[in-house]
Amino acid sequence: MLSYWEHTSFIHYDFIVVGSGIAGLSTACCLKERKPSASVLVLERGIFPTGASTKNAGFACFGNVGEITDDLRHLTEEKLLKLSIDRWEGLGLLRKRLGDKMIDFQQNGGYELILHTDTYDYLAGIKQVNSLFKPYFKTDVFAEDKQGCERFGFNKNLVKTMIFNSLEGQLDTGKMMSSLLQYTHHLGVKVISGAEVLEINETSQSVEVMVKNQVLGEKEVINFKAEKVAICTNAFSKRFFPDADLEPGRGQVVCTSEIPNLKIKGTFNFTEGYYYFRNINNRILFGGARNIDYDRETTEEFALTEIIQQQLEYYLREMILPEKKFTIDYRWSGIMAFGKEITPEVKKASDRIVAGFRFNGMGVALGSKVAERLTDLLLV
């Protein structure tokens, strides 16, 4: 039940992108940068990006020794190096597109906390990882920081030592997504929020994207049409690809009240990256712990659980901020996408449909790189 005006001005596009997260908006931008005359529509089911793009911790996602050495059990050194370069180059694309000031990018380095309870010898992995990365990055990326624990005020009864990563950076997630959305509009991309995609059907001449009409209800759908479609729904991609190597992973996060004279600077993680924290405006943002409750955290449900929240509060109180007074001002969760294969899935599903998903918690770094590859496929 569309009007003539709606049918002629809102329905037909050269390209439609499903999902307005980092990968989706970056794909739309890349399409317009390469083909300014193209009409591009982005459809987002939430009011703003729903999965992890507006809910992540704002790490540049270079990686840490524990995580990388674990990855080496599943990947060849060549494939891991390529993945790490993709992260680095993907972040570079994001920074170039938006500018460091607009995303508040800071390269303050990253730190991996080695706990007394850790059974793996992370320090032994430094040499292996450095030798792998040095030919490309021209420096030893990782080094032990024996004074870090005392410098940042962590509990030395729990933290044995630390590993410093000179190339890790951080950004403001809210500014990043706001700037990316603003840049998308500047290029002439149309973005519609609250547009839940129910079905995607390909014909010999186009692709129909059926969207629920929020006003008239499920019985009334709007059929958008495009020459080609990119699906960038990450953790929610099984709705379109049921057999994909993909499972959702919930990340729960807390953020403290402002803490005077907070010494912590940079990004921090421990236990192979399952826990991560940083200083944002003199507050500690701390997330993770899904490894202690995998089954319940393998979900698309946005929720908080007592077991995870208690674990995060324990480490805040006992290890990160010992003898500091604070309250928890914010609590939230985001949904990431993981798989047996730890590299992103970039696929040409058909002649007119492509997809990019499964960022394994590294969407900030990999989203722009995947967008380039999706654009290559769309413009063939």
Backbone hydrogen bonds in HBPLUS format (Angstrom, degrees):
<---DONOR---> <-ACCEPTOR-->    atom                        ^
c    i                          cat <-CA-CA->   ^        H-A-AA   ^      H-
h    n   atom  resd res      DA  || num        DHA   H-A  angle D-A-AA Bond
n    s   type  num  typ     dist DA aas  dist angle  dist       angle   num
A0007-HIS N   A0003-SER O   2.95 MM   4  6.14 163.7  1.98 151.8 156.5     1
A0008-THR N   A0004-TYR O   2.98 MM   4  6.16 154.4  2.05 149.2 155.5     2
A0009-SER N   A0005-TRP O   3.00 MM   4  5.94 142.6  2.15 145.5 154.2     3
A0010-PHE N   A0006-GLU O   2.95 MM   4  5.21 150.8  2.04 141.2 143.9     4
A0225-LYS N   A0011-ILE O   2.96 MM 214  6.08 174.0  1.96 153.0 153.5     5
A0013-TYR N   A0225-LYS O   2.89 MM 212  6.25 147.4  2.00 150.4 161.1     6
A0014-ASP N   A0039-SER O   3.06 MM  25  5.14 136.1  2.26 122.0 134.9     7
A0227-GLU N   A0014-ASP O   3.07 MM 213  5.00 131.0  2.32 106.1 119.5     8
A0228-LYS N   A0014-ASP O   3.17 MM 214  6.59 149.1  2.27 149.1 158.2     9
A0015-PHE N   A0039-SER O   3.04 MM  24  6.42 158.4  2.09 162.3 167.7    10
A0041-LEU N   A0015-PHE O   2.98 MM  26  6.40 156.0  2.04 150.3 157.7    11
A0016-ILE N   A0228-LYS O   3.11 MM 212  6.61 150.4  2.20 149.0 158.2    12
A0230-ALA N   A0016-ILE O   2.90 MM 214  6.38 156.4  1.96 155.3 162.9    13
A0017-VAL N   A0041-LEU O   2.75 MM  24  6.17 160.3  1.79 160.5 167.4    14
A0043-LEU N   A0017-VAL O   2.88 MM  26  6.29 160.0  1.92 164.5 170.6    15
A0018-VAL N   A0230-ALA O   2.83 MM 212  6.23 165.1  1.85 166.9 172.1    16
A0232-CYS N   A0018-VAL O   2.82 MM 214  5.66 160.1  1.86 155.2 161.7    17
A0019-GLY N   A0043-LEU O   2.76 MM  24  5.77 165.2  1.78 161.6 166.4    18
A0025-LEU N   A0021-GLY O   2.96 MM   4  6.02 174.5  1.97 162.0 162.5    19
A0026-SER N   A0022-ILE O   3.00 MM   4  5.90 153.0  2.08 140.5 149.1    20
A0027-THR N   A0023-ALA O   2.90 MM   4  5.99 146.7  2.02 141.9 150.5    21
A0028-ALA N   A0024-GLY O   3.04 MM   4  6.34 159.8  2.08 149.7 154.8    22
A0029-CYS N   A0025-LEU O   2.90 MM   4  6.14 158.3  1.95 148.3 154.3    23
A0030-CYS N   A0026-SER O   2.88 MM   4  6.00 160.1  1.92 144.3 150.1    24
A0031-LEU N   A0027-THR O   2.96 MM   4  6.15 156.5  2.02 149.7 155.5    25
A0032-LYS N   A0028-ALA O   3.15 MM   4  6.42 161.1  2.18 147.2 151.5    26
A0033-GLU N   A0029-CYS O   2.82 MM   4  6.03 152.9  1.89 153.2 161.8    27
A0034-ARG N   A0030-CYS O   3.06 MM   4  6.19 154.8  2.13 145.2 150.8    28
A0035-LYS N   A0031-LEU O   2.79 MM   4  5.81 147.7  1.89 144.8 155.2    29
A0038-ALA N   A0035-LYS O   3.00 MM   3  5.68 164.1  2.02 124.4 129.4    30
A0190-LYS N   A0040-VAL O   3.05 MM 150  6.35 169.9  2.06 163.5 160.8    31
A0042-VAL N   A0190-LYS O   2.79 MM 148  6.21 155.2  1.85 159.0 166.9    32
A0192-ILE N   A0042-VAL O   2.90 MM 150  6.24 168.1  1.92 171.1 172.3    33
A0044-GLU N   A0192-ILE O   2.97 MM 148  6.18 159.8  2.01 164.7 162.7    34
A0194-GLY N   A0044-GLU O   2.80 MM 150  5.99 102.5  2.40 137.3 157.5    35
A0195-ALA N   A0044-GLU O   2.74 MM 151  5.33 164.4  1.76 137.5 134.2    36
A0194-GLY N   A0046-GLY O   2.95 MM 148  4.92 151.5  2.04 127.9 127.8    37
A0335-ILE N   A0051-GLY O   3.17 MM 284  4.99 159.8  2.22 109.2 113.2    38
A0055-LYS N   A0052-ALA O   3.02 MM   3  4.87 159.0  2.07 105.0 111.1    39
A0056-ASN N   A0052-ALA O   3.02 MM   4  5.59 117.7  2.42 160.2 156.9    40
A0171-LEU N   A0058-GLY O   2.86 MM 113  5.05 151.8  1.94 145.8 150.8    41
A0060-ALA N   A0169-GLY O   2.97 MM 109  4.92 154.0  2.04 132.8 125.0    42
A0068-ILE N   A0064-ASN O   2.86 MM   4  6.00 167.2  1.88 159.3 163.5    43
A0069-THR N   A0065-VAL O   2.86 MM   4  5.92 168.5  1.88 155.3 158.4    44
A0070-ASP N   A0066-GLY O   3.12 MM   4  6.18 146.6  2.24 136.2 145.3    45
A0071-ASP N   A0067-GLU O   2.89 MM   4  6.18 151.6  1.97 145.6 154.1    46
A0072-LEU N   A0068-ILE O   2.98 MM   4  6.28 140.2  2.15 143.2 153.9    47
A0073-ARG N   A0070-ASP O   3.05 MM   3  5.49 156.9  2.10 109.4 116.8    48
A0074-HIS N   A0071-ASP O   2.87 MM   3  5.41 157.1  1.92 115.0 122.6    49
A0075-LEU N   A0071-ASP O   2.87 MM   4  6.03 137.5  2.06 149.5 162.7    50
A0080-LEU N   A0076-THR O   2.97 MM   4  6.20 160.3  2.01 155.2 161.0    51
A0081-LEU N   A0077-GLU O   2.90 MM   4  6.02 160.2  1.94 148.3 153.8    52
A0082-LYS N   A0078-GLU O   3.09 MM   4  6.30 156.0  2.15 142.1 148.4    53
A0083-LEU N   A0079-LYS O   3.01 MM   4  6.27 154.9  2.08 143.8 150.4    54
A0084-SER N   A0080-LEU O   2.91 MM   4  6.19 159.1  1.95 152.2 157.7    55
A0085-ILE N   A0081-LEU O   2.87 MM   4  6.12 154.8  1.94 150.2 157.3    56
A0086-ASP N   A0082-LYS O   2.86 MM   4  6.08 152.9  1.93 146.2 154.1    57
A0087-ARG N   A0083-LEU O   3.01 MM   4  6.34 149.1  2.11 144.5 152.5    58
A0088-TRP N   A0084-SER O   3.06 MM   4  6.32 162.3  2.09 147.0 151.2    59
A0089-GLU N   A0085-ILE O   2.78 MM   4  5.96 168.9  1.79 157.9 161.0    60
A0090-GLY N   A0086-ASP O   2.75 MM   4  5.68 150.4  1.84 140.4 149.6    61
A0091-LEU N   A0087-ARG O   2.98 MM   4  6.17 158.0  2.03 147.6 152.5    62
A0092-GLY N   A0088-TRP O   3.06 MM   4  6.30 150.5  2.15 138.5 147.2    63
A0093-LEU N   A0089-GLU O   2.91 MM   4  6.24 146.8  2.02 146.0 154.2    64
A0094-LEU N   A0090-GLY O   3.11 MM   4  6.42 156.2  2.17 146.8 152.6    65
A0095-ARG N   A0091-LEU O   2.91 MM   4  6.18 162.2  1.95 154.4 159.0    66
A0096-LYS N   A0092-GLY O   2.92 MM   4  6.04 157.2  1.97 145.9 152.3    67
A0097-ARG N   A0093-LEU O   2.92 MM   4  6.02 157.7  1.97 146.3 152.5    68
A0098-LEU N   A0094-LEU O   3.10 MM   4  6.22 163.2  2.13 151.1 154.5    69
A0099-GLY N   A0095-ARG O   2.65 MM   4  4.95 142.9  1.79 132.6 144.9    70
A0104-ASP N   A0100-ASP O   2.83 MM   4  5.62 108.1  2.35 139.6 157.3    71
A0105-PHE N   A0100-ASP O   2.94 MM   5  4.89 159.0  1.98 136.7 142.1    72
A0104-ASP N   A0101-LYS O   3.28 MM   3  4.87 153.3  2.36  93.0 100.8    73
A0172-ASP N   A0103-ILE O   2.88 MM  69  5.61 174.3  1.88 158.8 160.5    74
A0106-GLN N   A0170-GLN O   2.89 MM  64  5.40 157.3  1.94 152.8 157.6    75
A0170-GLN N   A0106-GLN O   2.85 MM  64  5.40 143.7  1.99 147.1 159.0    76
A0109-GLY N   A0168-GLU O   3.04 MM  59  4.53 132.7  2.27 157.8 149.1    77
A0267-THR N   A0109-GLY O   3.23 MM 158  6.67 157.4  2.28 143.1 150.0    78
A0110-GLY N   A0165-ASN O   2.93 MM  55  4.92 157.0  1.99 138.0 145.7    79
A0165-ASN N   A0110-GLY O   2.73 MM  55  4.92 157.8  1.77 154.0 153.9    80
A0111-TYR N   A0267-THR O   2.74 MM 156  6.15 149.5  1.83 149.6 159.8    81
A0269-ASN N   A0111-TYR O   2.96 MM 158  6.48 141.4  2.11 156.7 167.5    82
A0112-GLU N   A0163-ILE O   2.85 MM  51  5.01 157.1  1.90 143.4 151.2    83
A0163-ILE N   A0112-GLU O   2.92 MM  51  5.01 148.8  2.01 135.6 145.8    84
A0113-LEU N   A0269-ASN O   2.84 MM 156  6.20 161.9  1.87 164.1 168.0    85
A0114-ILE N   A0161-THR O   2.89 MM  47  5.31 167.1  1.90 157.2 154.7    86
A0160-LYS N   A0114-ILE O   2.68 MM  46  5.57 147.2  1.79 150.7 162.3    87
A0161-THR N   A0114-ILE O   3.35 MM  47  5.31 154.5  2.42 135.1 141.7    88
A0118-ASP N   A0115-LEU O   3.10 MM   3  5.33 160.2  2.14 107.5 113.7    89
A0116-HIS N   A0158-LEU O   3.06 MM  42  5.77 156.0  2.12 139.9 144.8    90
A0122-TYR N   A0120-TYR O   3.11 MM   2  5.80 120.1  2.48 109.0  93.0    91
A0124-ALA N   A0121-ASP O   3.19 MM   3  5.57 133.4  2.42 104.1 115.1    92
A0125-GLY N   A0122-TYR O   2.88 MM   3  5.21 140.4  2.04 105.3 117.4    93
A0126-ILE N   A0123-LEU O   3.24 MM   3  5.46 156.1  2.30 104.5 111.2    94
A0129-VAL N   A0125-GLY O   3.02 MM   4  6.19 168.2  2.04 158.4 161.4    95
A0130-ASN N   A0126-ILE O   2.88 MM   4  5.98 166.8  1.89 157.6 161.9    96
A0131-SER N   A0127-LYS O   3.00 MM   4  6.08 159.6  2.04 146.7 152.1    97
A0132-LEU N   A0128-GLN O   3.17 MM   4  6.36 141.2  2.32 137.9 147.9    98
A0132-LEU N   A0129-VAL O   3.15 MM   3  5.09 124.1  2.48  93.5 107.8    99
A0133-PHE N   A0129-VAL O   3.03 MM   4  6.29 155.0  2.10 152.0 158.1   100
A0134-LYS N   A0130-ASN O   2.88 MM   4  5.76 151.7  1.96 155.1 160.8   101
A0136-TYR N   A0133-PHE O   3.09 MM   3  5.78 138.2  2.27 119.8 129.7   102
A0137-PHE N   A0133-PHE O   2.94 MM   4  5.96 172.9  1.95 164.3 163.8   103
A0138-LYS N   A0134-LYS O   2.77 MM   4  4.80 140.0  1.92 136.8 139.5   104
A0166-SER N   A0141-VAL O   3.12 MM  25  5.66 160.9  2.16 159.2 158.6   105
A0143-ALA N   A0164-PHE O   3.06 MM  21  5.31 144.7  2.19 141.9 151.5   106
A0164-PHE N   A0143-ALA O   2.69 MM  21  5.31 165.9  1.71 169.1 163.9   107
A0145-ASP N   A0162-MET O   2.73 MM  17  5.14 172.8  1.74 141.2 142.0   108
A0151-ARG N   A0147-GLN O   2.97 MM   4  6.13 160.7  2.01 156.6 162.9   109
A0152-PHE N   A0148-GLY O   2.97 MM   4  6.07 154.9  2.03 154.7 158.4   110
A0153-GLY N   A0149-CYS O   3.06 MM   4  5.99 118.9  2.45 132.4 147.1   111
A0154-PHE N   A0149-CYS O   2.98 MM   5  5.18 146.0  2.10 152.4 155.4   112
A0153-GLY N   A0150-GLU O   3.33 MM   3  5.00 142.3  2.48  90.5 101.0   113
A0155-ASN N   A0319-MET O   3.02 MM 164  4.78 153.6  2.09 134.6 141.4   114
A0158-LEU N   A0155-ASN O   3.04 MM   3  5.64 157.2  2.09 114.2 121.1   115
A0159-VAL N   A0155-ASN O   2.93 MM   4  6.13 158.9  1.98 150.7 157.6   116
A0176-MET N   A0172-ASP O   2.85 MM   4  6.03 158.9  1.89 156.8 163.8   117
A0177-MET N   A0173-THR O   3.04 MM   4  6.26 170.1  2.05 154.0 154.6   118
A0178-SER N   A0174-GLY O   2.96 MM   4  6.05 159.6  2.00 148.4 155.0   119
A0179-SER N   A0175-LYS O   2.83 MM   4  5.83 159.2  1.87 146.6 152.7   120
A0180-LEU N   A0176-MET O   2.88 MM   4  6.04 152.3  1.96 146.0 154.4   121
A0181-LEU N   A0177-MET O   2.95 MM   4  6.04 156.5  2.00 142.5 148.6   122
A0182-GLN N   A0178-SER O   2.92 MM   4  6.11 155.7  1.98 143.6 150.8   123
A0183-TYR N   A0179-SER O   2.87 MM   4  6.03 157.4  1.92 146.1 152.1   124
A0184-THR N   A0180-LEU O   2.93 MM   4  6.09 150.5  2.02 140.8 149.2   125
A0185-HIS N   A0181-LEU O   3.04 MM   4  6.36 157.4  2.09 149.2 153.8   126
A0186-HIS N   A0182-GLN O   2.96 MM   4  6.20 153.2  2.03 143.7 151.8   127
A0187-LEU N   A0183-TYR O   3.05 MM   4  6.33 143.0  2.19 145.9 154.1   128
A0189-VAL N   A0184-THR O   3.15 MM   5  5.59 158.7  2.19 158.2 152.1   129
A0188-GLY N   A0185-HIS O   2.94 MM   3  5.13 147.3  2.04 103.8 114.4   130
A0212-LYS N   A0196-GLU O   2.99 MM  16  5.65 161.0  2.02 161.4 162.1   131
A0198-LEU N   A0210-MET O   2.74 MM  12  5.59 159.0  1.79 155.6 162.9   132
A0210-MET N   A0199-GLU O   2.86 MM  11  5.19 160.6  1.90 159.7 164.0   133
A0201-ASN N   A0208-GLU O   2.86 MM   7  5.12 164.8  1.88 152.7 157.2   134
A0208-GLU N   A0201-ASN O   2.70 MM   7  5.12 167.0  1.71 165.9 164.4   135
A0203-THR N   A0206-SER O   2.79 MM   3  5.33 174.4  1.79 167.2 166.7   136
A0207-VAL N   A0226-ALA O   2.80 MM  19  5.36 151.3  1.88 158.1 166.3   137
A0226-ALA N   A0207-VAL O   3.03 MM  19  5.36 151.3  2.11 145.2 154.2   138
A0209-VAL N   A0224-PHE O   2.78 MM  15  5.04 166.4  1.80 145.9 150.7   139
A0224-PHE N   A0209-VAL O   2.93 MM  15  5.04 153.4  2.00 152.2 143.4   140
A0211-VAL N   A0222-ILE O   2.92 MM  11  5.15 164.2  1.94 145.3 150.4   141
A0222-ILE N   A0211-VAL O   2.84 MM  11  5.15 164.3  1.86 150.3 155.1   142
A0213-ASN N   A0220-GLU O   3.19 MM   7  5.80 145.7  2.31 157.1 156.3   143
A0217-GLY N   A0213-ASN O   2.80 MM   4  5.47 136.2  1.99 152.1 159.7   144
A0220-GLU N   A0217-GLY O   3.04 MM   3  5.70 152.9  2.11 117.2 125.0   145
A0229-VAL N   A0352-ARG O   2.86 MM 123  6.30 158.6  1.90 164.6 171.8   146
A0354-VAL N   A0229-VAL O   2.96 MM 125  6.41 160.2  2.00 159.2 165.7   147
A0231-ILE N   A0354-VAL O   2.87 MM 123  6.28 159.3  1.91 143.8 149.6   148
A0356-GLY N   A0231-ILE O   3.10 MM 125  6.53 156.4  2.16 164.6 166.4   149
A0236-PHE N   A0233-THR O   2.87 MM   3  5.39 162.1  1.90 145.4 141.4   150
A0237-SER N   A0234-ASN O   3.09 MM   3  5.41 154.5  2.16 125.9 123.8   151
A0239-ARG N   A0236-PHE O   3.45 MM   3  6.26 166.5  2.47 115.4 119.2   152
A0240-PHE N   A0237-SER O   2.94 MM   3  5.54 151.0  2.03 114.3 122.1   153
A0241-PHE N   A0237-SER O   2.89 MM   4  6.07 146.3  2.00 143.5 154.1   154
A0244-ALA N   A0241-PHE O   3.05 MM   3  5.51 166.1  2.07 125.1 126.2   155
A0246-LEU N   A0244-ALA O   2.90 MM   2  5.41 116.8  2.31 111.2  94.1   156
A0247-GLU N   A0338-PHE O   2.75 MM  91  5.38 146.6  1.86 153.2 158.8   157
A0338-PHE N   A0247-GLU O   2.91 MM  91  5.38 170.2  1.92 155.1 158.3   158
A0249-GLY N   A0336-MET O   2.91 MM  87  5.00 152.4  1.98 128.3 130.1   159
A0336-MET N   A0249-GLY O   2.81 MM  87  5.00 174.5  1.81 146.2 145.3   160
A0250-ARG N   A0297-GLU O   2.72 MM  47  5.08 173.2  1.73 159.7 162.0   161
A0251-GLY N   A0334-GLY O   2.81 MM  83  5.28 165.1  1.83 155.5 159.5   162
A0334-GLY N   A0251-GLY O   2.94 MM  83  5.28 151.4  2.03 141.6 150.4   163
A0288-GLY N   A0252-GLN O   3.04 MM  36  5.80 152.1  2.12 158.7 167.4   164
A0253-VAL N   A0332-TRP O   2.83 MM  79  5.38 163.3  1.86 165.5 162.8   165
A0332-TRP N   A0253-VAL O   3.02 MM  79  5.38 159.5  2.06 145.0 149.3   166
A0254-VAL N   A0286-PHE O   2.82 MM  32  5.42 161.3  1.85 153.3 159.1   167
A0286-PHE N   A0254-VAL O   2.88 MM  32  5.42 168.0  1.90 158.7 162.5   168
A0255-CYS N   A0330-TYR O   2.88 MM  75  4.99 144.0  2.01 147.0 143.7   169
A0329-ASP N   A0255-CYS O   2.87 MM  74  5.92 140.5  2.02 146.8 158.5   170
A0330-TYR N   A0255-CYS O   3.12 MM  75  4.99 160.9  2.15 144.4 146.0   171
A0256-THR N   A0284-ILE O   3.05 MM  28  5.41 158.3  2.09 138.5 143.9   172
A0257-SER N   A0327-THR O   2.77 MM  70  5.38 134.7  1.97 151.8 152.8   173
A0259-ILE N   A0282-ASN O   2.71 MM  23  5.57 156.3  1.76 161.0 168.5   174
A0268-PHE N   A0277-PHE O   2.90 MM   9  5.22 148.9  2.00 168.3 169.8   175
A0277-PHE N   A0268-PHE O   2.84 MM   9  5.22 157.8  1.89 139.2 143.7   176
A0270-PHE N   A0275-TYR O   3.09 MM   5  5.44 147.8  2.20 136.1 139.6   177
A0275-TYR N   A0270-PHE O   3.28 MM   5  5.44 154.3  2.35 164.5 160.7   178
A0274-TYR N   A0271-THR O   3.01 MM   3  5.60 168.1  2.03 120.3 124.0   179
A0289-ALA N   A0274-TYR O   3.00 MM  15  5.78 148.0  2.10 135.4 145.5   180
A0276-TYR N   A0287-GLY O   3.03 MM  11  5.53 157.3  2.08 155.9 156.8   181
A0287-GLY N   A0276-TYR O   2.90 MM  11  5.53 166.6  1.91 164.9 169.5   182
A0278-ARG N   A0285-LEU O   3.03 MM   7  5.52 142.4  2.17 146.1 157.0   183
A0285-LEU N   A0278-ARG O   2.98 MM   7  5.52 159.5  2.03 158.1 163.9   184
A0280-ILE N   A0283-ARG O   2.81 MM   3  5.19 159.3  1.85 146.3 153.3   185
A0283-ARG N   A0280-ILE O   3.05 MM   3  5.19 134.5  2.27 101.9 114.6   186
A0292-ILE N   A0289-ALA O   3.16 MM   3  5.87 168.5  2.17 119.7 122.9   187
A0293-ASP N   A0290-ARG O   3.16 MM   3  5.45 161.7  2.20 109.5 115.2   188
A0297-GLU N   A0293-ASP O   3.08 MM   4  6.18 144.4  2.21 152.1 162.6   189
A0297-GLU N   A0294-TYR O   3.09 MM   3  5.08 122.8  2.43  94.9 110.4   190
A0298-THR N   A0294-TYR O   2.91 MM   4  6.02 115.2  2.34 149.5 163.6   191
A0298-THR N   A0295-ASP O   3.39 MM   3  5.40 156.2  2.45  97.9 104.7   192
A0309-GLN N   A0305-THR O   3.05 MM   4  6.19 170.8  2.06 157.4 160.4   193
A0310-GLN N   A0306-GLU O   2.89 MM   4  5.91 160.9  1.93 151.7 156.5   194
A0311-GLN N   A0307-ILE O   3.22 MM   4  6.29 150.7  2.31 133.2 140.8   195
A0312-LEU N   A0308-ILE O   2.97 MM   4  6.26 160.5  2.01 156.3 161.0   196
A0313-GLU N   A0309-GLN O   3.01 MM   4  6.19 162.0  2.04 146.7 151.9   197
A0314-TYR N   A0310-GLN O   2.88 MM   4  6.04 147.5  1.99 142.9 152.0   198
A0315-TYR N   A0311-GLN O   3.18 MM   4  6.48 167.2  2.20 153.2 153.8   199
A0316-LEU N   A0312-LEU O   3.02 MM   4  6.23 156.0  2.08 149.0 156.3   200
A0317-ARG N   A0313-GLU O   2.94 MM   4  6.01 167.2  1.96 149.1 152.4   201
A0318-GLU N   A0314-TYR O   2.80 MM   4  5.86 169.4  1.81 160.9 164.2   202
A0319-MET N   A0315-TYR O   2.93 MM   4  5.09 149.8  2.02 125.3 134.5   203
A0320-ILE N   A0315-TYR O   2.92 MM   5  6.23 165.3  1.94 160.7 165.0   204
A0321-LEU N   A0316-LEU O   2.81 MM   5  5.52 152.5  1.89 151.1 156.7   205
A0324-LYS N   A0321-LEU O   3.14 MM   3  5.33 150.8  2.23 133.6 128.2   206
A0360-ASN N   A0337-ALA O   2.80 MM  23  5.45 133.7  2.02 161.0 175.8   207
A0345-GLU N   A0357-PHE O   2.82 MM  12  5.35 160.9  1.86 160.1 164.4   208
A0357-PHE N   A0345-GLU O   2.94 MM  12  5.35 154.4  2.00 147.2 155.6   209
A0347-LYS N   A0355-ALA O   2.90 MM   8  5.38 163.3  1.93 155.3 160.9   210
A0355-ALA N   A0347-LYS O   2.90 MM   8  5.38 150.9  1.99 154.3 158.8   211
A0349-ALA N   A0353-ILE O   2.83 MM   4  5.44 119.8  2.20 134.6 151.7   212
A0350-SER N   A0353-ILE O   3.16 MM   3  5.16 147.2  2.28 148.3 144.5   213
A0362-MET N   A0359-PHE O   2.90 MM   3  5.28 154.4  1.96 115.8 124.2   214
A0366-LEU N   A0362-MET O   2.92 MM   4  6.02 163.2  1.95 157.1 162.6   215
A0367-GLY N   A0363-GLY O   2.81 MM   4  4.99 150.0  1.90 136.4 139.8   216
A0370-VAL N   A0366-LEU O   2.95 MM   4  6.13 166.3  1.97 165.7 169.1   217
A0371-ALA N   A0367-GLY O   3.02 MM   4  6.16 149.3  2.11 139.8 148.8   218
A0372-GLU N   A0368-SER O   3.18 MM   4  6.45 146.9  2.30 138.2 145.1   219
A0373-ARG N   A0369-LYS O   3.28 MM   4  6.66 155.9  2.34 145.7 151.3   220
A0374-LEU N   A0370-VAL O   2.88 MM   4  6.18 156.8  1.93 154.6 161.5   221
A0375-THR N   A0371-ALA O   2.92 MM   4  6.08 156.2  1.97 146.8 153.4   222
A0376-ASP N   A0372-GLU O   2.97 MM   4  6.26 153.3  2.04 146.0 153.2   223
A0377-LEU N   A0373-ARG O   3.14 MM   4  6.44 154.6  2.21 144.1 149.8   224
A0378-LEU N   A0374-LEU O   2.91 MM   4  6.19 151.4  1.99 148.0 156.7   225
A0379-LEU N   A0375-THR O   2.96 MM   4  6.07 150.4  2.05 153.5 159.4   226
